[in-house]
Each structure stands twice: as C-alpha cells, then as structure tokens.
Amino acid sequence: MALIRLYMTISLDGYVAGPRDSVDAPMGVDGFRLFNWLDRRDDPGPSGQVMAEVRSTRAVIAGRRTYEHAGRWQGDHHDGVPVYVLTRNIPGDPPPGSVRYVTDVRDCAAQARAVAGDGDIMVHGAGAAQALLRIGQLDEVELHLVPVLLGQGRRLFDNLPAEHIQLKLIRQLTPEVEKLAQHVTHLRYRVVGSPATRRSS
C-alpha cells in the first residue's frame, strides 16, 4: 500500500512560513530563507536524493492554502501526477490539469492511495498534515530542518488536539555545507502511534 508522507521545510523554531504570508508573498517575511538548500537539489548528495524521491511520488495531497500560495503549480506539481487539494468549499471553476478538489480527508487519503498503487504520496501544507494526523492517515513525516529562527509566522503543528503522537526516527541525512553557508538536515519519522491513530486503524 502507498505511504502518505509529509514533506516540509521547517525552521528550527517550528515555522514553515514567515509572518504575513499570502498569495503575493507565499512564504511571508523572510520565509524563503528556508529554501536555500534547494540550490543544491540536483547534486548527487543528500539534498539531491531527497528531491529525486519527491519527483518519484505518484500523487500529492495539499491543503487549499498551500495550493493557492504555490500558484496552483500551474496545474501540474510534477510529471502529471494527481494532485488532491483538501478544501472546505469546491470552487466553481474546474480545477486545472491533474488537480482534484476533495472536501473529506478520509476520502482524499483513500483516493490518493488507490491511484498511487505501491508508490508514495507526498503531502504539502500544515493544514493537510494536521488533518491527516487527526484521522490516523499520515504514515511518515519528512522534515527538512534549516537552522534559522523565523520567530513568527505559520507553524507546522499549531492546531493539533492535545493528544500524544509518537514518532520514530527512521532516517537522517545531513549534506555538506550548502551554498551561502546554509545547512539542512533531512529527518524522516514514522508515525507509530497516538490515541487517534489507534482509534482510526
């Protein structure tokens, strides 16, 4: 069965975007500092390996906010794979390219798993990650941890219920010094248990 894996770049203090993020400023104030490591995404080292894995995923689940802030990926996140956008309200206009709007989180996860087969599914966005965690449908979390402190902005795990969610570290990749003296550590965790995941399994 396909694994649903969150991929997010995050600051040391837990932010995935700086303050005042919007469609016109998708990463907020100074938020693009989190993505300096992408300058090395085609290198043969760890960052290149991570990007190759991203490009091999067979479906994408994203929150509506992330989707809109990313310019809707012009209707194609990568290689024409299906993109499932979680939204409370379906827009009147038809979605572009391979995008599909879904209002039910469990249905979204089921559709993505069905189309991905034995491949992996990439999750983007704090809202989508939290929604999938709440119903026990997020299998893994991959964080690209950047040693900067944004101080304010949008946190990845701000709105979760007060339940213990256990993670198990299954991989750590640390590239050499990146361009502009920027480092990144790629951390992959398996979601191994919480009251919510036990109820939903």
C-alpha positions in Angstrom: 0.0 0.0 0.0 1.2 3.5 -0.8 2.7 5.5 2.1 1.4 9.0 2.7 4.4 11.1 3.7 4.6 14.8 4.6 7.5 16.7 3.1 8.0 20.1 4.7 10.9 22.5 5.1 10.8 23.9 8.6 12.8 26.4 10.7 14.4 25.4 14.0 11.6 27.1 15.9 8.9 25.2 14.0 7.8 27.6 11.3 7.1 26.7 7.7 6.4 30.3 6.5 7.3 33.7 7.8 4.7 36.3 9.1 2.1 37.8 6.7 2.2 35.0 4.1 -0.2 35.5 1.2 -0.7 34.6 -2.4 1.5 37.6 -3.3 4.1 36.7 -0.6 3.7 32.9 -0.3 6.5 32.4 2.2 5.8 35.6 4.2 8.5 37.9 5.5 12.0 36.2 5.1 10.4 32.8 4.7 12.3 32.0 1.6 15.4 31.6 3.8 14.0 28.1 4.4 14.7 27.1 0.8 18.3 28.0 0.3 19.1 24.3 0.3 17.2 23.8 -2.9 20.1 25.5 -4.7 21.7 22.0 -4.4 18.7 19.9 -5.3 20.3 18.4 -8.4 23.6 17.4 -6.6 24.3 13.7 -6.1 24.4 14.2 -2.3 21.5 14.0 0.3 19.6 17.0 -0.9 19.6 15.6 -4.5 18.5 12.3 -3.1 15.6 13.9 -1.3 14.5 15.7 -4.4 14.7 12.6 -6.5 12.4 10.9 -4.0 10.0 13.8 -4.2 9.9 13.6 -8.0 9.2 9.8 -7.8 6.0 10.2 -5.7 2.8 9.2 -7.6 0.3 11.6 -6.0 0.2 14.8 -4.0 -2.2 15.8 -1.2 -2.1 19.6 -0.4 -4.1 22.0 1.7 -6.0 24.7 -0.2 -3.9 27.4 1.3 -0.6 25.8 0.2 -2.0 25.1 -3.2 -3.1 28.7 -3.7 0.1 30.2 -2.3 2.1 27.9 -4.7 0.4 29.4 -7.7 -1.6 26.2 -8.1 1.6 24.7 -9.5 0.1 25.7 -12.9 -2.0 22.5 -12.7 1.0 20.1 -12.5 3.0 19.5 -9.4 5.4 17.1 -11.2 5.0 14.6 -14.1 1.3 14.9 -14.3 0.6 13.0 -11.1 -2.8 13.5 -9.5 -3.0 16.4 -7.0 -5.7 16.2 -4.4 -6.5 19.6 -2.8 -8.2 19.5 0.6 -10.8 22.3 0.7 -13.9 23.2 2.7 -15.6 24.5 -0.4 -15.2 23.3 -4.0 -14.5 26.3 -6.3 -17.0 26.9 -9.2 -14.3 26.8 -11.8 -13.0 23.4 -12.9 -9.5 22.6 -11.5 -6.5 22.8 -13.8 -4.5 19.9 -15.1 -4.4 16.9 -12.8 -5.8 18.7 -9.8 -8.9 17.4 -8.0 -10.7 19.1 -5.1 -11.8 17.0 -2.2 -13.7 18.0 1.0 -13.4 14.8 3.0 -10.0 14.0 4.5 -10.5 10.2 4.7 -11.9 10.1 1.1 -8.9 12.1 0.0 -6.4 9.7 1.5 -8.3 6.7 0.0 -8.3 8.2 -3.5 -4.6 9.1 -3.3 -3.6 5.6 -2.0 -5.7 4.0 -4.8 -4.1 5.9 -7.6 -0.5 5.7 -6.2 -0.5 1.9 -6.0 2.7 0.8 -4.3 4.3 4.3 -4.8 4.5 7.1 -2.3 2.2 10.1 -1.8 3.6 13.5 -1.0 1.8 15.8 1.4 2.3 19.6 1.4 1.0 22.1 3.9 0.4 22.4 7.6 -3.4 22.2 7.3 -3.3 19.0 5.3 -0.7 17.4 7.6 -2.8 18.2 10.7 -6.0 16.9 9.1 -4.4 13.6 8.1 -2.7 13.2 11.5 -6.1 13.6 13.3 -7.6 10.7 11.5 -4.5 8.4 11.5 -3.8 8.7 7.8 -0.3 10.2 7.8 2.3 7.4 7.7 5.6 9.4 7.7 6.9 12.9 8.3 10.0 14.1 6.5 11.2 17.5 7.7 13.9 19.5 6.0 15.2 21.2 9.1 17.0 24.5 8.4 19.0 26.2 11.3 17.2 29.6 11.2 14.8 31.1 13.7 12.0 32.9 12.0 10.4 34.0 15.3 6.9 34.4 13.8 4.8 33.0 11.0 2.9 29.8 10.4 3.8 26.8 12.5 3.6 23.3 11.1 1.8 21.6 14.1 0.0 24.5 15.8 -3.6 23.2 15.7 -3.4 19.6 16.7 -5.5 18.3 19.6 -3.9 17.6 23.0 -3.0 14.0 22.2 0.3 12.3 22.4 1.6 11.4 18.9 4.6 9.1 18.8 7.2 9.4 16.1 10.2 7.1 15.3 13.2 8.5 13.5 13.9 6.2 10.6 16.4 8.3 8.6 18.7 11.3 8.9 20.6 12.9 6.0 23.0 15.8 6.6 24.5 17.3 3.5 27.8 19.1 3.3 27.9 22.9 3.8 25.4 24.4 1.4 25.6 27.5 -0.8 25.6 30.7 1.3 26.8 28.7 4.3 23.3 27.3 4.7 22.9 23.8 6.1 19.9 21.5 6.1 19.2 18.2 7.9 16.6 15.9 6.4 14.8 13.9 9.1 12.3 11.2 8.3 10.0 9.9 11.0 7.4 7.1 11.1 4.1 7.9 12.8 3.9 4.9 15.2 1.0 5.7 17.4 -1.4 8.0 19.2 -4.9 7.7 20.6 -6.2 9.0 17.3 -4.3 6.6 15.1 -5.3 3.6 17.3 -9.0 4.6 17.0 -8.8 5.0 13.2 -6.8 1.9 12.3 
